[in-house]
Amino acid sequence: MAVQIAAETEVAPQDRFDYYWNQRGEWVEEPNVRRGGESGVQRVVGRDGQLLYAKRQTGHIYRSWLHPFGRPTVLRELDALNGVSRLGVRVPEIVFCGALPDPQHKWRALLVTKSLDGFQEFEHWLAAGGREQHGEAVYERVLKDMAENMARMHKGRWQHSCIYIKHVFVRVTGEGESAKAEVALIDLEKCRQRLTAYRAASHDMKQLRRHSSFNDTDWKKLVYFYETAFGSAIKGL
């Protein structure tokens, strides 16, 4: 079994997996069948009232040269969340992670994270008028923070591997010149380390370009901020 500490400290350690497994809430990602099992995400509420997201999996594994017989994918995501957060990348905070062998499904696995309070999907923020409300200077701060978070991740050789714009969340607090823009990245299930920072950067930035709707002007601004933070140009952007 692999377990990360739980924030619900009043729940005995040996009971934490069952405690979270038995929590139920609204499905925000319906269970889908892939990787030899099922995976879905529910929105639940912790004992302290904190909104949480529970990724619940049965038999959902990945294989690698280190794990040729398969390993629960939430454990790879746990590694990535811990790794990139140490680099200063803004990601959801882990509450609990655990995996148990299961005779029926081979594995039951859980990853519970705190809600990114006040954050919205980037495109939802745009659709709600965030850019118009806060102005172009703040919008550029959003792009800059997005670029800097991604550059920190890549400089540590971490490749997100699924960096669609829906996985970029934004929060703006305050108004005018004092407004603060923060960007967070989610869904690091496929995240892995590459041999070089450049490979990680090239893959993710080109993928983000394909799976976002930035116009040419905004994309060039994002690339400028990114390459400044990364420290070198990326061919093909």
LUMGUVO-544524 format. One record per residue (C-alpha): residue number from 1; residue in one letter; chain; x, y, z. Coordinates in Angstrom, 3 decimals. Layout:
<atoms>
{resi:NUM resn:A chain:A east:X north:Y up:Z}
...
</atoms>
This chain:
<atoms>
{resi:1 resn:M chain:A east:0.000 north:0.000 up:0.000}
{resi:2 resn:A chain:A east:1.150 north:3.552 up:-0.721}
{resi:3 resn:V chain:A east:-0.316 north:6.377 up:1.355}
{resi:4 resn:Q chain:A east:0.147 north:10.128 up:1.657}
{resi:5 resn:I chain:A east:-0.762 north:11.863 up:4.916}
{resi:6 resn:A chain:A east:-4.369 north:12.895 up:5.396}
{resi:7 resn:A chain:A east:-5.523 north:16.272 up:6.628}
{resi:8 resn:E chain:A east:-8.453 north:14.683 up:8.500}
{resi:9 resn:T chain:A east:-6.198 north:13.928 up:11.468}
{resi:10 resn:E chain:A east:-9.102 north:12.858 up:13.681}
{resi:11 resn:V chain:A east:-9.501 north:9.801 up:11.439}
{resi:12 resn:A chain:A east:-7.176 north:6.963 up:12.514}
{resi:13 resn:P chain:A east:-4.404 north:6.288 up:9.950}
{resi:14 resn:Q chain:A east:-5.536 north:2.726 up:9.276}
{resi:15 resn:D chain:A east:-9.077 north:3.954 up:8.574}
{resi:16 resn:R chain:A east:-8.267 north:6.860 up:6.263}
{resi:17 resn:F chain:A east:-8.505 north:4.955 up:3.009}
{resi:18 resn:D chain:A east:-11.934 north:3.551 up:3.897}
{resi:19 resn:Y chain:A east:-13.043 north:6.940 up:5.219}
{resi:20 resn:Y chain:A east:-12.319 north:8.697 up:1.934}
{resi:21 resn:W chain:A east:-13.415 north:5.765 up:-0.223}
{resi:22 resn:N chain:A east:-16.827 north:5.837 up:1.441}
{resi:23 resn:Q chain:A east:-17.329 north:9.572 up:0.918}
{resi:24 resn:R chain:A east:-19.800 north:10.321 up:-1.853}
{resi:25 resn:G chain:A east:-20.598 north:13.475 up:-3.786}
{resi:26 resn:E chain:A east:-21.390 north:14.919 up:-7.176}
{resi:27 resn:W chain:A east:-19.476 north:13.449 up:-10.086}
{resi:28 resn:V chain:A east:-17.497 north:16.173 up:-11.847}
{resi:29 resn:E chain:A east:-15.857 north:13.607 up:-14.105}
{resi:30 resn:E chain:A east:-17.994 north:10.529 up:-14.642}
{resi:31 resn:P chain:A east:-16.144 north:7.215 up:-14.308}
{resi:32 resn:N chain:A east:-14.600 north:6.202 up:-17.618}
{resi:33 resn:V chain:A east:-13.149 north:2.857 up:-18.582}
{resi:34 resn:R chain:A east:-9.524 north:2.912 up:-19.683}
{resi:35 resn:R chain:A east:-6.089 north:1.639 up:-18.687}
{resi:36 resn:G chain:A east:-7.637 north:-1.650 up:-17.652}
{resi:37 resn:G chain:A east:-10.005 north:-0.136 up:-15.104}
{resi:38 resn:E chain:A east:-12.191 north:2.828 up:-14.160}
{resi:39 resn:S chain:A east:-11.408 north:6.371 up:-13.065}
{resi:40 resn:G chain:A east:-13.661 north:9.272 up:-12.088}
{resi:41 resn:V chain:A east:-13.671 north:12.389 up:-9.917}
{resi:42 resn:Q chain:A east:-16.227 north:13.391 up:-7.281}
{resi:43 resn:R chain:A east:-16.673 north:16.649 up:-5.390}
{resi:44 resn:V chain:A east:-16.947 north:15.925 up:-1.645}
{resi:45 resn:V chain:A east:-16.849 north:17.922 up:1.584}
{resi:46 resn:G chain:A east:-14.303 north:17.251 up:4.335}
{resi:47 resn:R chain:A east:-15.079 north:17.219 up:8.046}
{resi:48 resn:D chain:A east:-13.926 north:20.828 up:8.359}
{resi:49 resn:G chain:A east:-16.223 north:21.938 up:5.526}
{resi:50 resn:Q chain:A east:-13.368 north:22.174 up:3.006}
{resi:51 resn:L chain:A east:-14.421 north:21.375 up:-0.551}
{resi:52 resn:L chain:A east:-12.387 north:18.439 up:-1.852}
{resi:53 resn:Y chain:A east:-11.973 north:16.538 up:-5.101}
{resi:54 resn:A chain:A east:-11.643 north:12.755 up:-4.856}
{resi:55 resn:K chain:A east:-10.216 north:10.873 up:-7.832}
{resi:56 resn:R chain:A east:-11.519 north:7.339 up:-7.375}
{resi:57 resn:Q chain:A east:-10.028 north:4.451 up:-9.357}
{resi:58 resn:T chain:A east:-10.357 north:0.682 up:-9.643}
{resi:59 resn:G chain:A east:-7.800 north:-1.288 up:-11.638}
{resi:60 resn:H chain:A east:-6.637 north:1.909 up:-13.362}
{resi:61 resn:I chain:A east:-2.887 north:1.479 up:-13.922}
{resi:62 resn:Y chain:A east:0.046 north:2.573 up:-16.040}
{resi:63 resn:R chain:A east:3.121 north:0.593 up:-16.997}
{resi:64 resn:S chain:A east:6.707 north:1.741 up:-17.310}
{resi:65 resn:W chain:A east:10.158 north:0.198 up:-17.246}
{resi:66 resn:L chain:A east:10.154 north:0.782 up:-13.489}
{resi:67 resn:H chain:A east:6.679 north:-0.736 up:-13.130}
{resi:68 resn:P chain:A east:6.282 north:-3.348 up:-15.896}
{resi:69 resn:F chain:A east:3.390 north:-5.071 up:-14.099}
{resi:70 resn:G chain:A east:1.460 north:-1.855 up:-13.588}
{resi:71 resn:R chain:A east:1.071 north:0.786 up:-10.897}
{resi:72 resn:P chain:A east:-2.030 north:2.845 up:-9.962}
{resi:73 resn:T chain:A east:-1.985 north:6.089 up:-11.921}
{resi:74 resn:V chain:A east:-2.844 north:8.168 up:-8.839}
{resi:75 resn:L chain:A east:0.585 north:7.277 up:-7.456}
{resi:76 resn:R chain:A east:2.255 north:8.748 up:-10.541}
{resi:77 resn:E chain:A east:0.117 north:11.859 up:-10.091}
{resi:78 resn:L chain:A east:1.125 north:11.994 up:-6.426}
{resi:79 resn:D chain:A east:4.799 north:11.916 up:-7.432}
{resi:80 resn:A chain:A east:4.214 north:14.716 up:-9.941}
{resi:81 resn:L chain:A east:2.224 north:16.925 up:-7.559}
{resi:82 resn:N chain:A east:4.919 north:16.620 up:-4.912}
{resi:83 resn:G chain:A east:7.701 north:17.140 up:-7.452}
{resi:84 resn:V chain:A east:6.367 north:20.251 up:-9.154}
{resi:85 resn:S chain:A east:5.094 north:21.867 up:-5.961}
{resi:86 resn:R chain:A east:8.649 north:21.719 up:-4.590}
{resi:87 resn:L chain:A east:9.635 north:23.764 up:-7.654}
{resi:88 resn:G chain:A east:7.088 north:26.455 up:-6.804}
{resi:89 resn:V chain:A east:4.488 north:25.405 up:-9.362}
{resi:90 resn:R chain:A east:0.963 north:26.155 up:-8.197}
{resi:91 resn:V chain:A east:-1.065 north:22.913 up:-8.131}
{resi:92 resn:P chain:A east:-3.874 north:21.495 up:-5.958}
{resi:93 resn:E chain:A east:-2.874 north:20.658 up:-2.395}
{resi:94 resn:I chain:A east:-2.861 north:16.959 up:-1.537}
{resi:95 resn:V chain:A east:-5.103 north:15.837 up:1.307}
{resi:96 resn:F chain:A east:-4.788 north:12.082 up:0.939}
{resi:97 resn:C chain:A east:-3.469 north:9.495 up:-1.500}
{resi:98 resn:G chain:A east:-3.629 north:5.757 up:-1.118}
{resi:99 resn:A chain:A east:-3.809 north:2.505 up:-3.060}
{resi:100 resn:L chain:A east:-4.848 north:-0.943 up:-1.856}
{resi:101 resn:P chain:A east:-4.632 north:-4.321 up:-3.603}
{resi:102 resn:D chain:A east:-8.109 north:-5.580 up:-4.407}
{resi:103 resn:P chain:A east:-8.968 north:-9.166 up:-5.419}
{resi:104 resn:Q chain:A east:-11.706 north:-8.055 up:-7.821}
{resi:105 resn:H chain:A east:-10.020 north:-5.051 up:-9.474}
{resi:106 resn:K chain:A east:-6.295 north:-5.638 up:-8.692}
{resi:107 resn:W chain:A east:-6.192 north:-2.119 up:-7.181}
{resi:108 resn:R chain:A east:-8.427 north:0.429 up:-5.525}
{resi:109 resn:A chain:A east:-6.825 north:3.862 up:-5.466}
{resi:110 resn:L chain:A east:-7.680 north:7.370 up:-4.287}
{resi:111 resn:L chain:A east:-6.256 north:10.838 up:-4.675}
{resi:112 resn:V chain:A east:-7.970 north:13.568 up:-2.644}
{resi:113 resn:T chain:A east:-7.007 north:17.220 up:-3.163}
{resi:114 resn:K chain:A east:-8.278 north:20.544 up:-1.890}
{resi:115 resn:S chain:A east:-10.396 north:22.704 up:-4.123}
{resi:116 resn:L chain:A east:-8.608 north:25.594 up:-5.796}
{resi:117 resn:D chain:A east:-10.818 north:28.148 up:-4.061}
{resi:118 resn:G chain:A east:-11.489 north:31.236 up:-6.144}
{resi:119 resn:F chain:A east:-9.930 north:29.752 up:-9.276}
{resi:120 resn:Q chain:A east:-11.741 north:29.225 up:-12.592}
{resi:121 resn:E chain:A east:-10.843 north:27.437 up:-15.779}
{resi:122 resn:F chain:A east:-8.972 north:29.981 up:-17.890}
{resi:123 resn:E chain:A east:-11.522 north:29.978 up:-20.712}
{resi:124 resn:H chain:A east:-14.435 north:30.159 up:-18.246}
{resi:125 resn:W chain:A east:-12.772 north:33.211 up:-16.693}
{resi:126 resn:L chain:A east:-12.512 north:34.790 up:-20.146}
{resi:127 resn:A chain:A east:-16.120 north:33.898 up:-21.020}
{resi:128 resn:A chain:A east:-17.305 north:35.495 up:-17.768}
{resi:129 resn:G chain:A east:-15.668 north:38.772 up:-18.795}
{resi:130 resn:G chain:A east:-12.569 north:38.578 up:-16.600}
{resi:131 resn:R chain:A east:-10.340 north:40.169 up:-19.201}
{resi:132 resn:E chain:A east:-12.692 north:43.093 up:-19.786}
{resi:133 resn:Q chain:A east:-13.387 north:43.547 up:-16.075}
{resi:134 resn:H chain:A east:-9.738 north:43.718 up:-15.012}
{resi:135 resn:G chain:A east:-8.176 north:45.200 up:-18.151}
{resi:136 resn:E chain:A east:-5.247 north:44.350 up:-20.387}
{resi:137 resn:A chain:A east:-2.540 north:44.969 up:-17.800}
{resi:138 resn:V chain:A east:-4.021 north:42.318 up:-15.505}
{resi:139 resn:Y chain:A east:-4.582 north:39.962 up:-18.428}
{resi:140 resn:E chain:A east:-0.877 north:40.197 up:-19.201}
{resi:141 resn:R chain:A east:-0.146 north:39.345 up:-15.558}
{resi:142 resn:V chain:A east:-2.273 north:36.217 up:-16.018}
{resi:143 resn:L chain:A east:-0.241 north:35.228 up:-19.083}
{resi:144 resn:K chain:A east:3.011 north:35.968 up:-17.254}
{resi:145 resn:D chain:A east:2.080 north:33.849 up:-14.233}
{resi:146 resn:M chain:A east:0.940 north:31.024 up:-16.508}
{resi:147 resn:A chain:A east:4.257 north:31.173 up:-18.360}
{resi:148 resn:E chain:A east:6.328 north:31.291 up:-15.175}
{resi:149 resn:N chain:A east:4.546 north:28.325 up:-13.574}
{resi:150 resn:M chain:A east:5.039 north:26.245 up:-16.699}
{resi:151 resn:A chain:A east:8.689 north:27.286 up:-17.003}
{resi:152 resn:R chain:A east:9.393 north:26.261 up:-13.392}
{resi:153 resn:M chain:A east:7.828 north:22.874 up:-14.086}
{resi:154 resn:H chain:A east:9.861 north:22.356 up:-17.254}
{resi:155 resn:K chain:A east:13.138 north:23.547 up:-15.765}
{resi:156 resn:G chain:A east:12.700 north:20.691 up:-13.294}
{resi:157 resn:R chain:A east:12.297 north:18.384 up:-16.352}
{resi:158 resn:W chain:A east:8.650 north:17.675 up:-15.537}
{resi:159 resn:Q chain:A east:6.424 north:17.321 up:-18.612}
{resi:160 resn:H chain:A east:2.694 north:17.724 up:-17.964}
{resi:161 resn:S chain:A east:1.902 north:15.643 up:-21.072}
{resi:162 resn:C chain:A east:-1.763 north:16.710 up:-21.179}
{resi:163 resn:I chain:A east:-1.567 north:20.501 up:-21.008}
{resi:164 resn:Y chain:A east:-4.889 north:21.470 up:-22.557}
{resi:165 resn:I chain:A east:-6.172 north:24.952 up:-21.755}
{resi:166 resn:K chain:A east:-8.936 north:23.363 up:-19.626}
{resi:167 resn:H chain:A east:-6.175 north:22.288 up:-17.235}
{resi:168 resn:V chain:A east:-5.103 north:25.903 up:-16.636}
{resi:169 resn:F chain:A east:-6.960 north:27.714 up:-13.835}
{resi:170 resn:V chain:A east:-6.808 north:31.410 up:-12.990}
{resi:171 resn:R chain:A east:-7.645 north:33.612 up:-10.013}
{resi:172 resn:V chain:A east:-7.503 north:37.402 up:-9.910}
{resi:173 resn:T chain:A east:-7.841 north:39.192 up:-6.592}
{resi:174 resn:G chain:A east:-7.938 north:42.923 up:-6.018}
{resi:175 resn:E chain:A east:-8.533 north:45.685 up:-8.525}
{resi:176 resn:G chain:A east:-6.489 north:47.937 up:-10.768}
{resi:177 resn:E chain:A east:-2.755 north:48.286 up:-10.262}
{resi:178 resn:S chain:A east:-2.828 north:46.199 up:-7.082}
{resi:179 resn:A chain:A east:-4.670 north:43.252 up:-8.673}
{resi:180 resn:K chain:A east:-2.908 north:39.929 up:-8.210}
{resi:181 resn:A chain:A east:-3.053 north:37.258 up:-10.936}
{resi:182 resn:E chain:A east:-2.410 north:33.606 up:-10.052}
{resi:183 resn:V chain:A east:-2.460 north:30.555 up:-12.299}
{resi:184 resn:A chain:A east:-2.614 north:26.898 up:-11.237}
{resi:185 resn:L chain:A east:-2.223 north:23.675 up:-13.217}
{resi:186 resn:I chain:A east:-4.370 north:20.589 up:-12.683}
{resi:187 resn:D chain:A east:-4.656 north:16.970 up:-13.843}
{resi:188 resn:L chain:A east:-1.050 north:15.814 up:-13.624}
{resi:189 resn:E chain:A east:-1.984 north:12.152 up:-14.071}
{resi:190 resn:K chain:A east:0.242 north:11.774 up:-17.151}
{resi:191 resn:C chain:A east:3.024 north:14.018 up:-15.877}
{resi:192 resn:R chain:A east:6.537 north:12.548 up:-16.051}
{resi:193 resn:Q chain:A east:10.131 north:13.655 up:-15.998}
{resi:194 resn:R chain:A east:12.074 north:13.879 up:-19.259}
{resi:195 resn:L chain:A east:15.801 north:13.607 up:-19.801}
{resi:196 resn:T chain:A east:16.077 north:17.328 up:-20.523}
{resi:197 resn:A chain:A east:14.126 north:20.443 up:-19.639}
{resi:198 resn:Y chain:A east:13.999 north:21.383 up:-23.321}
{resi:199 resn:R chain:A east:12.155 north:18.187 up:-24.291}
{resi:200 resn:A chain:A east:9.555 north:18.761 up:-21.585}
{resi:201 resn:A chain:A east:9.144 north:22.393 up:-22.621}
{resi:202 resn:S chain:A east:8.903 north:21.708 up:-26.351}
{resi:203 resn:H chain:A east:6.270 north:18.998 up:-25.930}
{resi:204 resn:D chain:A east:4.015 north:20.930 up:-23.553}
{resi:205 resn:M chain:A east:4.198 north:24.335 up:-25.220}
{resi:206 resn:K chain:A east:3.385 north:22.905 up:-28.646}
{resi:207 resn:Q chain:A east:0.562 north:20.869 up:-27.127}
{resi:208 resn:L chain:A east:-0.847 north:23.946 up:-25.383}
{resi:209 resn:R chain:A east:-0.797 north:25.825 up:-28.687}
{resi:210 resn:R chain:A east:-2.843 north:23.063 up:-30.356}
{resi:211 resn:H chain:A east:-5.330 north:22.812 up:-27.508}
{resi:212 resn:S chain:A east:-6.018 north:26.477 up:-26.794}
{resi:213 resn:S chain:A east:-7.698 north:29.334 up:-28.614}
{resi:214 resn:F chain:A east:-5.099 north:32.089 up:-28.136}
{resi:215 resn:N chain:A east:-4.989 north:34.558 up:-30.991}
{resi:216 resn:D chain:A east:-1.567 north:35.215 up:-32.520}
{resi:217 resn:T chain:A east:-0.941 north:38.363 up:-30.472}
{resi:218 resn:D chain:A east:-1.757 north:36.745 up:-27.137}
{resi:219 resn:W chain:A east:0.210 north:33.616 up:-27.994}
{resi:220 resn:K chain:A east:3.285 north:35.685 up:-28.839}
{resi:221 resn:K chain:A east:2.983 north:37.456 up:-25.477}
{resi:222 resn:L chain:A east:2.714 north:34.134 up:-23.660}
{resi:223 resn:V chain:A east:5.737 north:32.749 up:-25.536}
{resi:224 resn:Y chain:A east:7.745 north:35.893 up:-24.734}
{resi:225 resn:F chain:A east:6.974 north:35.562 up:-21.011}
{resi:226 resn:Y chain:A east:7.647 north:31.828 up:-21.153}
{resi:227 resn:E chain:A east:10.992 north:31.996 up:-22.931}
{resi:228 resn:T chain:A east:12.120 north:34.799 up:-20.625}
{resi:229 resn:A chain:A east:11.345 north:32.636 up:-17.578}
{resi:230 resn:F chain:A east:12.680 north:29.432 up:-19.145}
{resi:231 resn:G chain:A east:15.906 north:31.092 up:-20.232}
{resi:232 resn:S chain:A east:15.986 north:30.021 up:-23.868}
{resi:233 resn:A chain:A east:13.895 north:29.976 up:-27.027}
{resi:234 resn:I chain:A east:11.821 north:26.925 up:-28.008}
{resi:235 resn:K chain:A east:11.891 north:26.105 up:-31.719}
{resi:236 resn:G chain:A east:8.554 north:25.893 up:-33.487}
{resi:237 resn:L chain:A east:6.517 north:28.169 up:-31.247}
</atoms>
